[in-house]
């Protein structure tokens, strides 16, 4: 085979790789869900704590709370914290001071994180970092005070502040605005498939979170370094 032919074959073989490299969107902002992506939680811990202080068993507490839209309205900013506590205590027959209720309401969170802090530290040096979460003022205040790794984030897009819950297009639009770049330049991970789909519909590159190892692999596939 002639030298010129070998050179031509080499160039031809490299074209798909080069095109793939050139077509890769440069990610500028990495967005994380909070619960069960960064911080694990277990609602049953809260139900058990409440059961010790009210007439209902944990499963009945879960059903009574779930039969109303109170939590949804609280997490979408329609109900202020003090009013939420008053209404939920009435539903469950609880007599608690506000501060004590907040302690119990936040007892769902576990004392460890699901991703290493070193990952966030590395990403922060190269990308803008956001949290995008369906949450409420009581939970977020507690999480921010007790999980120091949240200091690595540039901004927090929270449902109770935006006034919309995932998978509403409104909350993804808020995240894109805070990302300070185009939707396609954002990467998002969430443990709930429906919320991942909502992000994709908004033009955001997104994957379902399963583990730190799986997430790191997804980041590497996109050329995201840390």
N, C-alpha and C positions, 0 to 999 in steps of 0.2 A: 504493500500500500504506500502511495506517495506521501511525502511530508505534508503537502497541501491538503490531501484528503483526510489525513489523520487530524489535522488542525480543524478542518470543517466539521468532522464528526464530534470532536471535543466541544466545539462551540454549540452544535446542535443539541448534544446531550445536556449541556448546562443551561439551555434556554428555559425549560420548565422551572428549574430551581430559581433562576434569576427573576423570572416573572413572578413566582410565588413570593420571593423576597420583596420585590418592588411593590406588589399588590397588598402586602401586609400593612394594615393601618397602624400608625404609631399611636399607642395608647398614652394618654397624658394624665388621666385620672383613674384611680382604682377605688371602687365603691364596695363597701361591705355591709351586709345586713348585720344586725347586732345579736339578737337572741338566737341561740343554737348555731351561730357561725363564729362569733367571738366569745360570747358568754353563754354557758349552758344554763338551762332553767328547767324546773319541774313543778308544774302547777299543784301537784298533789301535796307538796310540802306546805303550801299556803292553806289548802283545804284542811289538812290535818291540824294545823295550828289554830284555825278558826273553829274547828269542831270542839276544841277544848273550852271554848268560851261562848258557845251558842247551843241551841237545842237540836241542831242537825248534825248528822253524820257527814263525813267528807264527801261521799257520793251525792248526797242530797244537796249539799252546798254547791257542788259543781252544777247540778241540774237547775237549782234555783237561780244561780247567776246566769247560766246559759239561756234561761227562759226569757230573759230581758235583753234589751239592746244597750244596757247601761254602759258596759265596758267598751262597746263599739263607739258610743257617743263620747265617752271619756277619752279614748285614744284618738279620736278625730277632733278633739278640742272643743266639743260642743258643751261639755260639762266641766266646770272648774273643780280642782281637787277636793276642796272642802265640801262642796255639794255632792260630789261622787261618794265620798266617805259617808256622809250623812244618809244618802239614799241606800247604799249597799248595807250599812249597818241596820237600817230599817227592814230590808229584805230578809236579813239573816237573824234578826233579833239580837244583835250585838250591842253592847254598851262599852265603847272604847274611846279613849282620848285620841285625838287626831294623830299625834306622834306615835302612839302605840299601834294604831291601825297601820300606819305606814311601814312600821317594822315588820308586821305580820304579812302585809301585802307584798313586801319585797323579799320575804324569806324564800321565795321560789328560786332565787339565783344560787348557783353552786360556787364554791370558793376556788375555782380554777378557770382557765380559759382554754378554748379549743384550738387556737392557733398560737404559735410561738411569738413572743414579743419581738424577737430578732427579725421575723418576717416583716413586721410593720416598720421597724426601724430602718431596714434596708429599703423598703418601698418608699418611705417618706423622703429619703435622700434623692429620689429620682422622679417621683410622681406626686401629684396632689392626691390626698387621701380623704375620703368621705365615709360617713356612716349614713345609711338609709334604712330607717327602722319604723315599723308600726309599734309605737310605745306610748306611754303616758308620762306625765310630769313626775309622779311619785317614783315610778320605776327608774326613769332615766336619771333623776337626781341621785338615787341610791347607787346606780351602776357607775355613774361618773365619779362618785366619791370613793368607791371601793375597788375600782379596777384601774390602776394607774396607767396601764398601757393605752388607754383612750387618749392620753396626752399627745399621741403621735398623729392624731387626726386633725386635719385643717378645718373641717366643718361637719356639722351634724344636721341631716335632713330628717326631721322627726314628724310623724303623722299628727301629733297633737298640736304642733306649731304650724304646720302647713295647712291643716284642716281637711286632710284627705288621707285615706289608707291605701296601701298597696292592695290590689293592683290598679288603682285609679290612675289614669294617664296624668292627672294633675300632680301627683307626688313625684313621678318620674321627670316631669317637666321642671319641677323645682330642683331636683337633683342635677339635671343637666345644666341649669342656670348656675347652681353653686359650683359645678365642676369647672366652669370657666373655659369650656372647650366644646367641640361638637359632640353630639350623642355618640357617633361612631368612634370617637376617641376615648370613650369611657368603657371600662370593664367593671362588671358587677357580679357578685356572687351572693346567693340566698339559698336557704335550705328548702324553701317551698317552691315546687315547680311552677305553680300559678304565678308567683311573683317574678320568677325568672322569665316566664313568657311575657309578662307585662313589660318588663324592661326591654326585651327584644322587640316588642311591638313599638316601643318608643325609639328604636334605633340603636339601643345600647347592646354591646357585646356582653353576653351573660351566660353563666353556667350555674347549675345546681351544686351547692356545697354538700359534700359528703364526708370529707376529712381534710386535715391539713395537708397530708401527702397528695391527695387528689387535687386540691387547690393549687399546690405548688406546681404540679404537672401541667395544669391548665394555664397557669401563668407562663411557664416555660414555653409552651406551644405557641404563645403569642409574642414571644420575645420580651416579656416583661421581666426585668432583672431586679434583684435585691441584694 
